[in-house]
Structures are given as C-alpha cells and as structure tokens.
Amino acid sequence: MINKRPEITKHQILQVVQDLIESIGNRIEERGSCAFASKHEILGIITEEVKELIDVIHKKGDTSDEICSELMDIAVGAVFGITCIQYNKVDW
C-alpha cells in the first residue's frame, strides 16, 4: 500500500509565514539590519544553519521544536540573503 501524505492547509502555511515575519523582526531587533558582506557570507550563514539542523535531527529524543527553530533560522537567513542580492547590497 502506498503511503498517503497528509495535507497541509493554506491557513497553516500562512501561519508559518507569519511566524517567519515575526522571526525576521526579532532578528533585526537583536542584530540590526545590516546586509551580508558577500554571497560567500550568505553561503556561510546558510551552511552553518543547515549544519545545526543536521545536528538536531541526528540527536536522540523528540526535538520537533528544535528542528522547527533551525528551519526558521535557515528561512530567516535565506530571506536576508535574497534581500541583499535583489537590492544589490552585497559587494561580491
């Protein structure tokens, strides 16, 4: 029997996007809104967050909150990276 994937609703996705907006606001309050210096810094930030996600997933026990936290950190870093690139705020 083929596994059936559960559906997620538009409302659920939009709630997570709202949480992302809040996380971006928190990041700006904590660290400011300075652009990343380069595309290499963007890669470094995202790579470090992915490494942290891998570490959490490989940990034993229920780590759903930690996994979501690391995924949110990746999303925040990605939004900052995209913004820096789209608005020509990186030097190289």
C-alpha positions, -999 to +999 in steps of 0.1 A: +000+000+000+013+034-009+016+059+019-007+088+016+008+121+026-013+143+049-025+176+035-015+209+050-038+239+046-032+273+031-040+287+066-013+265+082+013+277+056+003+313+060+006+310+098+042+297+094+049+327+070+035+350+097+059+333+122+087+339+098+079+376+096+080+377+134+113+359+134+128+384+109+116+413+131+132+396+161+165+391+142+165+428+132+159+439+168+187+416+181+214+422+154+203+451+132+195+451+096+230+453+081+234+435+048+256+404+044+290+414+031+291+389+002+275+359-014+301+338+003+289+351+037+253+342+027+265+307+019+284+305+052+254+316+072+230+292+055+256+263+056+260+268+094+223+268+099+219+236+079+247+220+099+228+229+131+197+214+116+216+182+108+229+180+144+194+184+159+179+158+136+206+133+145+201+139+182+180+113+201+146+122+215+118+144+205+133+175+190+104+189+169+107+224+184+144+224+179+140+212+143+114+239+136+137+265+152+166+256+130+144+255+099+132+290+108+168+302+112+175+289+077+144+307+064+154+340+080+190+337+066+176+329+032+153+360+033+182+382+043+203+367+016+177+371-011+171+407+000+208+415-001+211+401-036+179+415-051+187+450-038+224+449-047+236+451-012+265+426-015+299+437-028+309+403-043 
